[in-house]
Amino acid sequence: MTADPFRFPGFRGSIEEAIAKGIPPCGAITGIARLKSGGTGRHVGVLLSNLEFQAGAFDMAACEKFCKLLVECARRDLPIIAFISSGGMQTKEGAGALFPMAILKRSHHAVCA
């Protein structure tokens, strides 16, 4: 779940509103899915932008979820499918909003190397 470390005006309210509506208060949703084609299927890792919360802004929670997905998929030798339509970084987290870019870039290089 996303955080509000700097008590950005109105942000905590949007987190609580999302929880009340049953919407994950995070910019991304991740998981393992079974992709079926014909009579066969294969497990894949999936990342979806959560457009229902802050236009899918990529926050630290989304970054942490994606990194955990990368590790799990590497461990299980699974491909990853990502459907990303992000509103950008979650600037309401302050300077910490810059960390996901560096972490994901480094993770991408480590996985693709």
Number of C-alpha atoms within 10 A of each C-alpha: 15 19 17 14 11 12 12 13 10 9 16 16 11 14 20 13 14 17 13 10 9 9 14 17 24 28 31 29 19 18 16 16 14 12 11 10 8 5 5 8 11 11 16 17 23 20 19 19 22 25 17 14 20 20 16 24 23 27 28 24 18 26 20 16 19 24 17 14 20 22 13 15 19 14 9 12 13 16 13 17 14 12 12 15 16 18 16 14 19 25 14 18 19 13 10 14 18 16 14 21 15 10 14 16 11 12 16 13 9 9 10 7 6
